[in-house]
Amino acid sequence: MSIPIKIDFVSDVSCPWCVIGLKSLEQALARLDGVVEAQIHFQPFELNPDMGAEGQDLAEHIAEKYGYGAEQMAQAREAIRARGAELGFVFEMGQRTRIYNTFDAHRLLHWAGLEGRQPALKQALFEAYFTLGGNPSSPELLVALARQVGLDGAAAAQVLASGAYADEVRAQQRFYRQQGISAVPAIIINERHLISGGQSPEVFEQALRQIAAGA
């Protein structure tokens, strides 16, 4: 009999290591089919909550925030691309040239969770930004992605236009920051166990086996 496990996946849609963490987690869960039955809830975390609507040049942003030079940046990008390729995700580094505000994407993800389509929308957002170089703050793109995953486009547009779920998203972000989360991905199992960063499938598998055994 499978052990039920709750997973809160705290992340931002503009975080490449969150993609890697999610893909690794999914592979681990596939290996644990029949051992655990996981329910994943995607929780919001804005890496750049003060980012303007126009966004910022990605290289400029990384240099300002992390102090990376061109060589460091190239090495980091290649590491991300290679890890993604190992996990079956395509990072098209040449397509992604800017970083954007992601608050509206988080509001739409909150609504998608109520509609039962949150995982599909999360995956679509990752692909739209990291593979296709789209702007995840664009209402037009967000509505198109909502339709793509089977949500009602008119309802999605209404959510975005109305500012719906802004308070809920801010409250969730505040909660996780108060719990000490300052970097993502942060994967919280059964509200007790924290796994940080874009770990390998093996790390997730071992941790989940141990948690299931303890349960």
N, C-alpha and C positions, 0 to 999 in steps of 0.2 A: 504494500500500500504506500502510495506517494505521501511524503511529508509536505504539508502546505507551508510555504515560505512567502513572506511579504518583503518586497524589495522596493525601497525608495531610492530612485536614481536621480540624484541632485546634479543638474548640469545646465550648460548654456548651449544654445544651438550654434554659436560661433566658436565653440571650443573643439579643436581637432582631437585632443586626447579623450574627450567625451565620446566621440565616435569610436575610437579605439577601445575604450572601456566597455562600451555597449556591445560592440561586435565580439569582444572576448567573452563577456558575460553570456551572450547568446550561445556561443559555442560551448561554453561550460554547461549551460542548462541543457543543451542538446545531448551532451554526454551523460547527463544525469536524468534523462527521460525515464520515468518509472520510479525514480528515487525521490525526487522533489517535484512539487507542483508550485511554480513560482507565479506570483502576481506582481507585475512591475508597475509602479506609479512614478511617472516622470515629474519631478519637482523643479521649480524654477530657481535659477541663479544667474544674475546678470554680471558678467565679468566687467562690463563697461556701462554701468547704469546712466552715466552722464553723457554718453555719446550722442551727438546731435543727429538730426534726421538725415543729414547729408553724408554721414559716415566719415571715415578718415582713410587715407592711403595706408594699406596694411604694413608696408615696410617702415613707413614713418612711425606708425603706431607702435610696432614691436621695438623699434630703436628707442623710442621715448619711454616705453613702459618697462622694458627688460634690459635696455642698454646693449642690445645685440648689434654687432657690426655685420657687414655683408657676409663675411665668411661664416660666422656663427649662425646667421640666419639661414644660409644655404644648407648648412649641416643639419639644422633643426628641421627644415622643410623636407630634406631627404629622409631623415629618420622617420618622420610622420608618414611620408609617402610609402616607404618600405613596410612599415608596420601595418598600414592600411591594406597594402597589397597582400600581405600574408593572411589577412583576415577576410579578404574578399571585398574590400571597399576601395573605390577609386578616388584618390585625392588628385584632382587636376590642379596643380599648383599655379599654372599659368592663367587659369580662369579666375582665381580668387585674388583680386587686387585691392579690395577695400574691406574694412570692418564696419559693421553697422550696429545701430541700436536694436536690441532684440525683445524689448518689452511687449510689443504687440504680438510677436510670435509666441511668447509665454502666455499671454491672455488667450490666444487662440488654442494653444495646447490645453489650457485649463478647461475651456469649453469642450474640446474634443474628448477630454477625459469623461465629461458628463454624458457625452454621446457614444462612448464606447469605442472611439477611434483614435485614441491618443498614441499608441505605439506606431500605428501606420503614419500618422502625421509627423511624429518625431523623425522617423526614418526619411520621410519625404523632405523635411526641412534640412536634414543633414546633406542629403544628396543635392538638393537645390543650391545650397551654398558651397559645399566643398567640392562637388563634382562639376556642377554647371556654372558656378560663379554668380548665382542670383543674389538679389538683395532681400534678405529676410525681414526687412522693415517695410517693404513695399506692400501696400494693401492689395494691389492687383495680383502679385505673386502669391500672397497668403491665401487669397480667395481661390486662386487656381489650384493650389496645393490641397486645399480643403476639398474641392470638387474631385481632385485626382484620387483621394483616399475614400471617397464615398460619402462625404458630408454635404450638406445643403449649402450651395454657394451663396444664395441670398441671405441665409441665416448667418453664415460666416461674415459676410459683408456688414450685416447689422451689428454683430458683436464688435467688429473693428471700429465701426463708425460711432458706436454708442459709448465706447470706453468701458464696456462690461467686463467684469471680473478683475478690474484693476486693483481693487482693495484686497481681493482674495490672493492675487499674485504677490502683492507687496507684503501681505501678512505671512505668506509661506516663506518668502525670501528672508524676512526678518526672523522668523522662527529658526531657520537653519543657521543663519549667522549667529544667533544667540546660542545655538548649540555648539558653536566653535568651528563651523564650516567656513573656511576662508579660501578654499581652492576646490576646483572640480576637475574630473568627476569625483563625487563622494557617493559611495554605494552603501546604503544602510540596510542591514538585514534584520528583519523582525524588530525594528526600532531599537536594537541593542548593539549590533556588531557593525563596525565601520571598516570598509575597504576603500582606500584612497588611490586615485590615479588610474592611468590606463594600464592596468595589470594584464598579465597573460591569461589565456583560458585556463592554464594549469593552476594558477594561483586562485582563481575564482572557484574552480572545481574542488580543490582541496578544502577551501574555506567553507563552501556550501556543504560538502560531505560531513565535515566536522560539526557544523551547526545542525544539520539534519540528524546526525547521530546523537547529539546532545538533546535534541527535542524528543 
